[in-house]
Amino acid sequence: MKQLNEVFLEVTNGLIRRATGKLSLDLRSGLVPNPDNSSGEAFGSAGQVVGFDLTCLSAAINGHALHPRFLVHDSPREADLNELIYRNLFRYVLSLEGRFPDCEPAFQYIITTTSPPPEIVQPEHICETLDDETPSGRLLGFEF
């Protein structure tokens, strides 16, 4: 639990850096504002899910948990994820990749979103750009 808590704190600090509030992990409620300092950055339900998922992924990368090291988040920006947390999500995941500069990718993380990624995301990280204008712009080339 101590190692998992350390990873959890790393993830939440990565996602809400520059925020003034604090969060606590409650096994019944998930992430909740710290009662002594609840005026900080909003970390809504989408942020809770993203934060918990990244904690599991990070713990596995660090050798503290069993996780397939494959994660998909479908449209986290549109699911009420705060703009600061959205940008920090990409920063945090890129920092995870940076821990393994000489290795095959240690994980695969797919984010689908209609909002463009922050400028720090390099073209080699963007695998697919889709649109609904033509069949060739759709996933698998056709409408389901």
C-alpha positions in Angstrom: 0.0 0.0 0.0 2.9 2.4 0.8 4.4 1.9 -2.7 0.9 2.3 -4.4 0.3 5.5 -2.4 3.6 6.9 -3.5 2.7 6.2 -7.1 -0.7 7.7 -6.6 0.8 10.9 -5.1 3.2 11.1 -8.1 0.3 10.8 -10.6 -2.0 13.3 -8.9 0.9 15.8 -8.4 1.7 15.4 -12.1 -2.0 16.0 -13.1 -2.8 18.9 -10.8 0.6 20.6 -10.5 0.3 24.4 -10.1 -3.1 23.8 -8.5 -3.7 25.1 -5.0 -5.9 22.4 -3.7 -5.1 19.0 -2.1 -6.7 15.7 -2.7 -7.1 12.6 -0.6 -7.7 9.0 -1.6 -10.8 7.5 0.0 -11.5 3.9 -0.8 -15.2 4.5 -0.8 -15.3 7.8 -2.6 -12.2 7.8 -4.7 -10.3 11.1 -5.0 -11.9 13.7 -2.9 -10.9 17.3 -1.9 -8.9 17.5 1.3 -11.4 18.9 3.9 -8.7 21.3 5.2 -8.0 22.8 1.8 -11.0 22.2 -0.5 -10.8 25.4 -2.5 -8.2 24.2 -5.0 -8.4 22.9 -8.6 -11.4 20.9 -9.5 -10.6 17.2 -10.1 -13.9 15.9 -11.4 -15.1 12.4 -12.1 -13.1 12.2 -15.4 -10.0 13.3 -13.5 -10.6 10.6 -10.9 -10.8 7.9 -13.5 -7.8 9.2 -15.4 -5.7 9.5 -12.2 -6.6 6.1 -11.0 -5.9 4.5 -14.4 -2.5 6.2 -14.6 -1.7 5.1 -11.1 -2.3 1.5 -12.0 -0.2 1.9 -15.2 2.6 3.7 -13.4 2.7 1.2 -10.6 3.1 -1.6 -13.2 5.9 0.2 -15.0 7.7 0.7 -11.7 7.3 -3.0 -10.9 4.8 -2.6 -8.0 1.6 -4.0 -9.6 0.3 -6.3 -12.3 -1.2 -4.3 -15.2 -1.1 -5.1 -18.9 0.7 -1.7 -19.5 -2.0 -0.9 -22.1 -4.4 1.9 -21.4 -7.2 3.6 -23.5 -8.9 6.8 -22.6 -11.7 7.7 -24.9 -12.2 11.5 -25.2 -11.0 12.6 -21.7 -11.2 16.3 -22.7 -14.9 16.2 -23.5 -15.7 14.2 -20.4 -15.3 17.3 -18.2 -11.5 17.1 -17.7 -10.2 20.5 -16.6 -7.9 22.2 -19.2 -4.9 22.3 -16.8 -5.4 18.6 -16.0 -5.8 17.8 -19.7 -2.4 19.4 -20.6 -0.7 17.9 -17.5 -2.0 14.5 -18.6 0.1 14.6 -21.7 3.1 16.0 -19.8 2.9 13.2 -17.2 2.6 10.4 -19.8 5.5 11.8 -21.8 7.6 11.9 -18.6 6.8 8.2 -18.1 8.1 7.5 -21.5 11.2 9.4 -20.8 12.1 7.0 -18.0 12.9 4.3 -20.6 15.0 6.1 -23.2 16.9 3.0 -24.4 14.1 0.4 -24.2 11.2 -0.7 -26.3 8.1 1.3 -25.2 7.3 0.2 -21.6 3.6 0.8 -22.2 1.0 1.8 -24.8 -1.4 4.6 -24.0 -4.2 5.6 -26.5 -6.1 8.8 -26.0 -9.0 9.7 -28.3 -10.1 13.3 -28.3 -11.5 15.9 -30.5 -9.4 18.6 -28.8 -5.9 18.9 -30.2 -3.1 17.7 -27.9 -0.9 20.3 -26.3 2.1 21.6 -28.3 4.5 19.5 -26.2 3.2 16.4 -28.0 5.5 15.6 -30.9 4.2 14.3 -34.3 5.8 10.9 -33.6 3.3 10.5 -30.7 0.3 11.1 -32.9 -0.5 7.8 -34.6 -3.8 8.5 -36.3 -5.9 11.6 -37.1 -9.4 10.8 -37.9 -12.3 12.8 -39.3 -15.9 12.1 -40.3 -15.8 13.9 -43.6 -14.9 11.0 -45.8 -14.8 7.2 -45.4 -11.0 7.3 -45.5 -11.0 9.6 -42.4 -13.0 7.1 -40.3 -11.6 4.4 -38.1 -11.1 1.3 -40.3 -12.3 3.4 -43.3 -16.0 3.1 -42.9 -18.9 4.1 -40.7 -20.1 1.5 -38.2 
